[in-house]
Amino acid sequence: MTYSTSKVIESEFDTACVQSKNTQDEEIDTNDKKTITAFSVYLLERRIDCMDVFAIVEAVEKACNEDKKIILANYNINAFNLSMQLPWYQEFLQNADIVNCDGMGILKAISIMGLDLPLDYRVSYTLLMPKILENCNQNEFSVFLLGGKYKHLNSSLDNLNLNYPKIILAGHHGYFDKEDSEANQVLIKQINQLKPNILLVGMGMPIQEYWVNKYRDSLNVNTIMLGGAIIDRIAGIVPDCPHLIAMSGFEWLYRLLREPKRLAARYLLGNSAFGLHIVLAIFNKSRLRVEFTSKVEKNNIEMK
């Protein structure tokens, strides 16, 4: 069936529906075998950009080659909950250039609200970062790591130097006063001296978003990536979740069992709060909005 972009696509669920908007005023055929390569899903009015790993790598490479500045953020359940609690945080994510789906919980919620998406659209840093680094190594890009403890940062830089010798690397630990204007200006000067293609900020949510939101206009970089514990992962301090566990939707349980004291509130309370938001949205017949922008051949997007 082909739907006009002005129509509402009704869900099989009585309590939810999907509203489609094509920014190029094209008709959308949901039965043909095509990929919508650039589209955004609005889950409770939170914009989530549905892109696979290769599309994100391509966007980053383009920004670096064209000397533009983009911000790459992500939505998992924790980020979604923070966006419900902190208005500035939601605004930051809404204004970021790319906000990809980084969680099976988000993908499942989108499905429950009426839109089935392939697992390719769940892009974690475990999947994304190696491809980003391979691309940087191939293009001899520069990368600045910001975050982590001093010794973990050095371990990360050592590992990257070993595995990606063509990347120009620098870094700074994350244990500095985020409110000290003078200290931050010194740090920004250090970053801008390198003029890195990629600034990888790993200070945890929402601290990293707060810092980037405050200083992004002063940063002379091409891509700002918000990576949470990515620096500790590169250092080997925090292990990556096994692929099968991650893709089955139980990465949260894996991490909870490894760090119960630190993550209990985030996962046990946070997941419950997120689930409640989705249930209430369905009960109130909230719509899942989808904005389509372009199509190329490959996958199929199924509308319930």
C-alpha positions, -999 to 999 in steps of 0.1 A, spaced: 0 0 0 12 35 -8 5 63 16 3 100 8 25 120 31 -4 140 43 -22 110 58 -19 94 92 -8 58 91 -30 39 115 -13 13 138 -27 -21 144 -27 -11 180 -59 7 190 -40 31 212 -12 42 190 -5 54 155 22 66 133 21 100 116 43 102 85 58 134 70 80 133 39 101 164 37 105 160 0 67 157 -6 71 122 -20 48 93 -16 60 65 7 55 29 -3 58 7 29 56 -25 9 85 -20 -15 120 -32 -7 136 2 -1 156 17 27 147 51 41 183 62 46 176 95 64 146 97 86 137 107 121 113 92 146 97 114 172 91 93 203 70 114 227 84 143 207 120 133 212 137 132 179 157 100 172 176 98 139 174 63 124 208 57 108 230 26 106 267 25 115 278 31 79 255 61 75 269 77 107 305 70 97 298 86 63 283 117 80 313 121 102 337 117 74 318 143 53 319 169 82 356 164 85 363 166 48 341 197 44 354 213 75 320 216 91 310 212 128 284 186 138 273 172 172 267 134 174 246 125 204 225 94 212 193 82 229 192 53 252 167 48 281 189 68 305 191 97 280 154 96 274 146 98 311 171 127 315 153 145 287 120 141 306 136 156 337 159 183 324 145 208 298 180 220 288 190 184 281 160 178 258 167 210 240 204 200 235 194 167 220 168 182 198 193 207 184 221 181 179 229 173 143 225 136 148 209 118 177 210 81 169 193 52 187 217 36 212 196 11 230 173 -19 224 148 -4 248 144 26 225 140 4 195 115 -18 212 95 13 223 94 25 187 81 -9 177 54 -9 204 43 26 192 38 12 157 70 12 137 91 -20 132 128 -11 125 157 -34 117 183 -40 144 207 -21 122 192 11 135 204 3 171 239 18 170 259 14 201 294 28 205 306 -8 207 296 -12 171 302 24 160 336 33 175 357 7 157 343 18 123 348 55 132 384 48 142 391 27 111 378 56 90 400 81 109 430 59 104 424 56 67 419 93 63 447 102 88 422 123 108 430 137 142 411 127 174 411 144 208 399 123 238 383 142 266 373 123 298 382 95 321 408 93 347 444 103 339 457 68 338 428 54 319 431 82 293 468 74 288 459 37 284 433 46 258 458 68 239 484 39 240 458 14 227 447 37 199 483 45 189 490 8 187 459 -1 167 454 30 146 489 44 140 478 70 113 454 88 136 468 120 152 459 117 189 458 139 219 437 140 251 428 154 285 413 137 315 378 144 326 385 154 363 386 191 360 362 218 374 335 222 347 324 255 363 359 270 364 359 294 334 397 299 334 405 262 335 380 255 308 394 282 285 429 267 290 415 233 280 396 247 250 428 264 238 446 230 241 419 214 220 418 241 194 456 240 190 452 205 175 420 215 157 409 178 158 386 163 133 368 145 161 364 155 197 354 124 217 338 135 250 334 107 275 323 121 309 289 104 314 254 118 310 244 145 315 278 160 325 293 156 290 262 172 273 263 201 298 299 208 290 295 206 252 263 227 254 282 254 273 314 255 252 306 241 217 307 275 200 343 279 212 355 246 200 373 245 167 365 209 157 345 190 130 327 164 150 318 163 187 309 128 198 293 121 232 305 87 243 298 81 280 323 55 292 339 51 258 374 62 270 373 35 298 362 10 272 391 18 248 414 15 278 400 -19 285 387 -9 320 351 -14 311 345 -45 289 321 -44 260 289 -63 264 289 -96 244 272 -91 210 245 -117 215 235 -103 249 235 -68 235 213 -76 205 189 -97 226 181 -66 246 198 -76 279 229 -53 279 214 -34 308 213 -66 328 248 -75 319 260 -41 331 238 -41 362 254 -74 373 289 -61 368 282 -28 386 251 -32 408 258 -3 432 264 23 405 238 12 380 209 -1 401 189 31 402 195 38 365 183 5 353 158 -8 379 141 26 384 150 41 351 137 12 329 105 11 349 100 49 345 106 46 308 81 18 304 55 38 323 60 67 299 54 44 269 23 28 285 8 62 292 16 73 257 -3 43 242 -32 48 267 -34 85 256 -33 75 220 0 95 214 13 94 179 47 83 167 58 109 141 81 98 113 98 123 90 112 108 58 138 125 37 153 102 11 151 66 -2 176 42 -17 173 4 -23 179 -22 4 157 -27 35 120 -24 42 103 -3 68 72 -19 82 44 2 95 20 -16 119 
